[in-house]
Amino acid sequence: MAQDRDRQRPDTIEIDEPRGREMVTRLLEEGVVAPIPEAEVLQHVPSSQCFDSDLALVYFHKGWEAQSEE
């Protein structure tokens, strides 16, 4: 049963810095991410999680989207 669940999960992909920045820009435009300048972080609005790394934010958001689809 666990193998079936694992097969349904999306494959992880490698995201480089330029692609990560592009994805964060899109998330900012969509209102999914909001900057918190005084803390120098970006907040993932739906979950309230904060990140100081674009790549960490992008990977988190991809996981959050996958979990929301289940």
Backbone hydrogen bonds in HBPLUS format (Angstrom, degrees):
<---DONOR---> <-ACCEPTOR-->    atom                        ^
c    i                          cat <-CA-CA->   ^        H-A-AA   ^      H-
h    n   atom  resd res      DA  || num        DHA   H-A  angle D-A-AA Bond
n    s   type  num  typ     dist DA aas  dist angle  dist       angle   num
A0005-ARG N   A0001-MET O   3.13 MM   4  6.48 158.2  2.18 148.9 154.3     1
A0006-ASP N   A0002-ALA O   2.90 MM   4  6.14 156.6  1.96 147.9 154.4     2
A0007-ARG N   A0003-GLN O   2.97 MM   4  6.19 149.0  2.07 144.8 152.8     3
A0008-GLN N   A0004-ASP O   3.23 MM   4  6.49 134.9  2.45 139.9 150.8     4
A0008-GLN N   A0005-ARG O   3.14 MM   3  5.23 134.0  2.36  97.4 109.7     5
A0009-ARG N   A0006-ASP O   3.32 MM   3  5.37 143.7  2.46  98.3 107.9     6
A0020-GLY N   A0016-ASP O   2.84 MM   4  6.01 157.2  1.89 157.7 165.5     7
A0021-ARG N   A0017-GLU O   2.87 MM   4  6.09 159.5  1.91 157.0 161.5     8
A0022-GLU N   A0018-PRO O   3.01 MM   4  6.23 156.0  2.07 144.7 151.4     9
A0023-MET N   A0019-ARG O   2.95 MM   4  6.20 155.0  2.01 147.7 154.3    10
A0024-VAL N   A0020-GLY O   2.91 MM   4  6.18 155.0  1.98 148.8 155.8    11
A0025-THR N   A0021-ARG O   2.91 MM   4  6.14 158.0  1.96 149.0 154.9    12
A0026-ARG N   A0022-GLU O   3.08 MM   4  6.37 155.4  2.15 143.7 150.0    13
A0027-LEU N   A0023-MET O   2.93 MM   4  6.22 156.3  1.99 147.2 153.9    14
A0028-LEU N   A0024-VAL O   2.81 MM   4  6.07 150.5  1.90 151.0 159.3    15
A0029-GLU N   A0025-THR O   2.99 MM   4  6.26 158.7  2.03 148.4 153.6    16
A0030-GLU N   A0026-ARG O   2.97 MM   4  6.21 145.7  2.09 145.3 154.9    17
A0032-VAL N   A0027-LEU O   2.96 MM   5  5.15 138.8  2.14 158.2 158.6    18
A0033-VAL N   A0027-LEU O   3.33 MM   6  5.52 148.1  2.44 119.0 115.8    19
A0031-GLY N   A0028-LEU O   3.13 MM   3  5.14 150.1  2.22  99.7 108.9    20
A0045-VAL N   A0032-VAL O   2.83 MM  13  5.45 139.5  1.99 141.6 152.6    21
A0034-ALA N   A0043-GLN O   2.89 MM   9  5.18 156.0  1.95 144.5 152.4    22
A0043-GLN N   A0034-ALA O   2.73 MM   9  5.18 176.8  1.73 156.0 157.1    23
A0036-ILE N   A0041-VAL O   2.86 MM   5  5.41 161.1  1.90 165.8 159.6    24
A0039-ALA N   A0036-ILE O   3.09 MM   3  5.68 139.5  2.26 115.7 126.2    25
A0040-GLU N   A0036-ILE O   2.95 MM   4  5.92 114.9  2.39 140.6 156.9    26
A0041-VAL N   A0036-ILE O   3.35 MM   5  5.41 163.9  2.38 133.6 136.1    27
A0040-GLU N   A0037-PRO O   3.01 MM   3  4.70 144.1  2.14  95.0 106.2    28
A0042-LEU N   A0051-PHE O   2.81 MM   9  5.29 163.0  1.83 154.5 159.1    29
A0051-PHE N   A0042-LEU O   2.79 MM   9  5.29 152.5  1.86 148.6 158.0    30
A0044-HIS N   A0049-GLN O   2.73 MM   5  5.32 163.5  1.76 168.7 171.7    31
A0047-SER N   A0044-HIS O   3.16 MM   3  5.80 133.2  2.39 116.9 127.9    32
A0048-SER N   A0044-HIS O   2.73 MM   4  5.43 136.4  1.92 157.3 169.4    33
A0057-LEU N   A0053-SER O   3.05 MM   4  6.25 159.7  2.09 148.9 154.4    34
A0058-VAL N   A0054-ASP O   2.90 MM   4  6.18 161.0  1.93 154.7 159.7    35
A0059-TYR N   A0055-LEU O   2.95 MM   4  6.14 171.7  1.96 155.7 157.6    36
A0060-PHE N   A0056-ALA O   2.92 MM   4  6.01 157.7  1.97 145.1 152.1    37
A0061-HIS N   A0057-LEU O   2.84 MM   4  6.04 163.6  1.87 152.0 156.5    38
A0062-LYS N   A0058-VAL O   2.94 MM   4  6.18 159.8  1.98 152.2 157.4    39
A0063-GLY N   A0059-TYR O   3.06 MM   4  6.29 159.1  2.11 147.5 152.7    40
A0064-TRP N   A0060-PHE O   2.79 MM   4  6.04 153.8  1.86 152.1 160.8    41
A0065-GLU N   A0061-HIS O   2.81 MM   4  6.04 158.2  1.86 152.7 157.8    42
A0066-ALA N   A0062-LYS O   3.00 MM   4  6.20 160.0  2.04 145.4 151.0    43
A0067-GLN N   A0063-GLY O   2.91 MM   4  6.09 158.2  1.95 148.0 153.8    44
A0068-SER N   A0064-TRP O   2.96 MM   4  6.12 151.1  2.04 143.5 151.7    45
A0069-GLU N   A0065-GLU O   3.09 MM   4  6.32 135.1  2.30 143.3 154.4    46
A0069-GLU N   A0066-ALA O   3.25 MM   3  5.23 133.5  2.48  94.2 106.2    47
A0070-GLU N   A0067-GLN O   3.25 MM   3  5.43 146.8  2.37 101.5 110.5    48
